[in-house]
Amino acid sequence: MRTLGWGIIGCSEIAAKRFVPAVNQIREARLVAVLSRDLARAQQFADRHGIERAYADRAAFLRDPEVEAVYVASPPYRHCAEVLAAAEAGKHVLCEKPLALTGEECRRMVDACRRNGVRLAVAYPRRYYPKVQKARALLEAGAIGQLVAARVFLAGWYNPDPSEIRAWRLVKALAGGGPLMDVGSHRLDLLAYLLGEPVDVLALADRLVHRYEVEDSAALLLRFRSNNHLVQVSAAFHWNLGVRRDEFELLGTQGSISLTPLDGPDLVLRVGRDEERASFPPAANVQLPLVEDFTRRVLAGQDARFPGEEGMKASLMIDAAYESARTGRRIEVPPAPPVPE
């Protein structure tokens, strides 16, 4: 049976916790190599996960003929350079979110992968949630009438000690931003998937409690174009609240769809006075459906189900949001390039 050889760039927690177990569950996939700037760390990662080869030199890693696809699991500031190098080496790429620090970097990455004939996708696994798929089907069927509004609210407490390995998320040059860039990108990506094309955004981004470099609060008002209608969206992301919230709701002229909590199994459809509840548990490893789908499509010579052009939409919204917060103006979201036929 034909299998796809995977290489990993970055010995991150998400790679160890999600990606490696996903590949190990896919018959058509196998782990070939891992790359880290620290060879000892790469070797430790390889030994722990049964990966044959460890590299500290990117060029040597990308010359490995058994590495056919690359999972980029490094911090966002490295995504652009690593995806460009992988594309030039003829490797397919699954890149961690957000795709890059800026929309312009995203465009360069998308262009490079298209130019070199390799597939590019972004690790936004929530598109594969069964309840998200159900919500999309309900919207397409007009179950809540014309979609008018959506509401997203994600909150919790995040203030790691600077010595912690994940504290890079608080450094703007490495992470690009705070909760808007990190956890907010997942929700913005889902809004693009469910609602359509983002139009514009008015945003605030502040440090209200913590004194780290990136924002600890972001509040956005966005408009999307869905089936030739505008949809208004409010979205807020907080790393400074002592309560945890993960709310996601779609509202229309005849009812609503609640996916709260987004990372839970429940979907609630309300139409008039009627209420219907259903449970759609996500995969135990939320990356498995995404990695499996990407692997099989690459082997079949097909484009990614959600290619880089889709994955960059969240980054374009984030760019516009930070510009809005800086200037106090409503900012248009530029369109992502179309996916070639």
N, C-alpha and C positions, 0 to 999 in steps of 0.2 A: 504494500500500500504506500502511495506517495505521501510523504510527510513534509511539513514546513519546518526548517531549522531556524530557531529563534535565538537572537542575541539580546542581552540586556545591557543598557547603558545606565549605570547608577545603582548602587547597592542600597536602595531606599527601603523604608519600611513597607511602602505600598507594593514594591516589587516582591518582597519576601512574603507578605501577608496575602496578597491577592493574585498577582500575575503568575508567580511560580506555581502555586497550587492549581490555577486555571489551566496552564499549559500541560501540567501533569495529568489532568483529567481528559485531555483532548487526544483522541487516537491519532489524528492527523498532524499533531504538533510535537516537537521535541526541543529541549533546551540544549544549546550548543556551547554558548560562551557568555561571559559577563565581562564588562569593562568598568573600571574605576580608575581615577587618577592615582589612587593608592593601591599598588599591586598586592600588598599584604591583605588589604580589605577585600579586594576582588577575589583573592585565593580563598580567604575564609568563607566568603559568600558561596563560592563555587563548591567548596568542600561540604558546606552545610546543606546545600540543595542538590548535590549530585550532578553538578555541571562540569563538563569535561575540561574546559579551558578558561583561564582567567587572563585578562589583559590589563595593562596600564597605558598602552599606546593605542590611540584611537585608529590611526592608520592601519596598524597591524590587525586590529580587531575587525575593521571593515574589509580588509583583504581576505579574511577567512572565508573560503568558498562555501563552507557549510552554513554560514550565517546568511540566511536569505531574507529575513525580516528582523527588524530591530524594535524593541520596546524602549522608548526614551523615558526613563524614570528619574531624571535629574531635576534640580530646581528650575523654575521657569526661565531664569536669565540665561541658561545654557541651551534651551530648547532649539532656538533658531540655528545656531552654529552646528549643533549635533544632527538636526534633521537635514540641513543642507549637505553636510558631509555624507550622511547615509544615502541621500538621494543621488549624489554624484557617484557614489560607489555602487549604485544599482540595487539598493536594499529597500524593501517595503518598510513602512514606518507606522507604528502605533505610538502616539505621543501622549504623555500625561497632560492633564489639564493644568491651567489654561494653555492653549496651543503655544502662545508666546507672550512676551511682555507687552507687545503693541500689535495693533492691526497691521501696520506696515511690515513687521517681521512675519506675521502670518501670511501675507501676500507673497513674500519672497519664498516661504516654505512651500506653499501651495504651487507656485509657479515652478519651483525646482523639481518637485515630485512629478508634476505633469510633464515637464520637459524631458525628464529621464525615464518616463514610462513606469514609475513605481506608484504603489497605492499609499495613500496617507489617510489616517483616521485619528481622532482624538478620543482619549479615554473618558468619555462621558457615559458611564454605564447606566445611568438612570433612564435613558431613552429606551432601554431594554426591559424596564420593570413591567411586569404583566399589567399592573393597574394603570400605568401610563399609557400603554397600548390600548387598554380598554377605554380610558378617558378620551384618547384621540378618536377612537371609533364612535364613541357617543357624540362627540362634537361634530364629526362628519355626518352623522345620522340626524343632526338637528335635535338631539334629545333635550337640550335646554334652550331651544330657540336660537335667536341670534346672539352670539357671544358679545358681551358688552364690556366686561371688566374681569380682572384677575387680581388676586392678592397673594403676596408671598411674604412670610415673616419667619426669619431664622435667627435664633438667639441662643446664647450660652456664654460661658466664661472661658477666656483663653488668655493666659498671661504666663507663659513658660519662663522658667529661669533661663537667663542668657546662655548658661552652660549646656542646656539641653540640646540634643542633636537636631530637634525640629525648630529651634529658635530662629533659624534663617527666615522663617515665615514673617518675622517682624522687621526684617531689613528690606527696605524698599528696592535697593539695587538688585537684590537676589530674588525677591518674591514679586515685585511689581506693585504690591499694595496689600491691604489687610483683608478683612472678611469679604469685601466685594470681589476681590481677585481670587481668593482662595475658595471659600465655600459658596460665595454668591455666583461664581461662574457656572456651577452646576445648575442652579435654578434659572439663570438667564438662558442657558442652553435649552432647557426644557420649555421655557416660554417661547423661544423661537420655533421649537419643534411642534408645539401645540397650537400656537396662535398665528404664526406666519412671520412676515418680514418686520423687523423693528424699524420704526420711523424716526423717533426722536426721544430725547431724555432730558429731564431736569433733575439735578441731583445735589445732595449734600454728602460730604465725606469729612468726618471730624474725629478728633481724639477727645472724647468726653470724659473718660475715666483713666485709662492707662496712658503712660507717657512713653510708649514705644514709638518707633519712627513712622509706622504706617497707621492708617485710620483704625479706630476700634468700632466705629459706627458709620454706616452708609445707608442713606434713604433715597430712593429713586421713584420718580414718576415717569412712566414710559408710555409710548403709544406704539401699537402694532397695527399692521394692516392684515386683516383676516377676511378672506372672501369679499374683498372690496369694501369692507367696513372697518372703521377704526375701533380698536379695543384699548381701553385705558387700564394701566397696570400700576399698582403700588407695590414696591418691594423694599424691604428693610433687612439689613444684616448687621448683627451685633456680636461683639466679643466681650461685652462688658456688663452682661446681665446675669443675675444670680438665679434666673429661671431658664429652663430649656424650652424652646419652642421650635417647631418644624412645620409651619403651616403653609398650605398651598391650596388655593380655591379658585375655581372658574365659575363665573356668574353670567347668566344670559337672561333674555327677555321672558323665559318660561320657567327657569329653575337654576340649579347650581350643581356643580360636581366638586366634592371635597376630597382631596387626597391627603388630608392631615391625619397623622404625621406622614410627611412625604416618604420617609424611609421605612414606614410601617406597611402592613398589608391592606389596610382598609380603604375602600372607596365608597362614598355615600352620594347617591343621586337623589336630589330633591326636585320634584316637579309639582308645583302647586302645593297642596297639603300632603301629597304622597312622598314617602321616603323609602328608598331601597338601599340596603346595605349589602356589600359583598366583600369577600376577602380574596386578595390576589398576592400571596406571599412572593417576595423577590427571591432569586436564587440565593442559597446560603453564601456563596461567593459571588458577589454582585458583578465581578469582572468576567466571570465564566461565559455568559451569553455573548458578551462583546468580543472577547478574544476568540471564542469558537467561531463566531460569524465571520470575523475578519480573516481568520486562518483559512476557512473553507472558501471564502470568496477569492482570496489570493491564489489558492491552489486551482480554482476554476477559471482564473484569468479575468475575474470580474472586479469592478470597482468596489470600494468599501460601501456598505449600506448607507453610512453617514460619512461622506468624504470630508476632506479638509476644508472645503468651501463651506460646509455646514458647521464644522467645529470652530471656525473663526468668527462666527456671528456673535458669540458671547464676548469675544475679545474686542470686537468693534463696538459693542454696547458699553463695555467697560471703559474703553478709550473715551467715548463720548461722555460717560458719566463723570470721569475725573476732570475732563475739560469743563463740564458744566459746573462742577463743584468749585473749580478754580476761578471761573469767570462770573458765576452767578447767572448764566444765560442758558436757555434751552438750546440743546445741540442736536443737530440732525445726525442720524446714524448712517454712515455710507453703506451702500449695498455690498454684500460679498460677491465675488465673481461667480458667474453661473457655472454649474457643473457641465462639462462638455457632454454632448450627446454620444 
